[in-house]
């Protein structure tokens, strides 16, 4: 998951550098008034999102498989804990019935 996040961040930073270069060389408009910094960041986000979607497809699938495995493991641990608690409650109830 960390690898996917870092790769996505890398694509965004690469787009940011390219857009910044294009804006300051005059190829892409500078924006309105003092909005230049925001314009560069927003344009970089708009460009990097579809690039990440296409270029990081395999890595995204690997990350989602990791998340699914973690969730399944946590569910199994919760079920095991729940069954241990149920057994302890049943045992306590049985011992109270025999004591009465």
N, C-alpha and C positions, 0 to 999 in steps of 0.2 A: 504494500500500500504506500509506503514511504517512497519507494522507487517511482511509482506512477506519479505521485504528487510532485516529486522533484523533476521528473521528465516534463510534466505539464508546465511547471514553473519555468523550466529552461526554454520551452517553446515560447512562452509569454515574453520572457526577457529577450529572446532573439527577435521576436516581432517588435518589441519596444525599441530595440536598438535600430532595427531597419526603418521603422516608421519615423523615429527621431531623426535619422539621417535624411530620409526623404523630405521631411518637413523643413529641416534647416537648410537643405540644398535648394528648396523652392519647388520641388517637383509636386509635392502635395500641399494644399493650402494650409496656412498657419492657424486657422480658426478665427474666432471673433474676439477682438479686444485682448483681455488677459486670460482667455480660456485655452491658451496654447498647450499648457501642461496637461490639462484635462482632456483636450482633444487628442493628444498623442497617446495617452493611456487608454482612452475609450476605443480609439481606432486599433490599437494593439490588441485589446480584448476581443474586438469583433473579428479580427483576422486570426488570432491564435485559437479561438474556440473551435471553428471547423477543422483547422489543421490538427489540433489535438484529437478531435473525434476520429479523424481518418488515420493519422499516423500512430496513435497509441491504442488502437483497437485490441491488439493481442495483450498488451500490458494491462489494459483495463479489464479484460476477461480474466487474466491471472489474478488480479487484485480482487475481483468479485468472487472468484472461487475461494480465495483465502478467507474472505469475510464470511462466506457461507459455511466453510469448515469451522470457523470460530463460533458462529452462532449455533451450529449443530452440536458442537462440543459443550457449549454452555447449557443448551437445553438438556443434554444427557446428564450433565452434572446436577442441574436443578431437579430432574426427575429422580436421580439417585438420592439426592438429599431429601426430597419429598417422601420417597418410599421409606427411608430410614426414620424420618420423623413419624410417619404413619405407623411403622412397626413399634416405635417406642411408645406412642400413644396407646396403641392396642395392647401392648404388654402392660402398661400402667393400669389400664382399665381392667384387664383380666386379673391383675394382682389385687386390685381393690375389691373385685367381686368375690374372690376366694377369701379375702380377709373378713368380709362381712358375714 
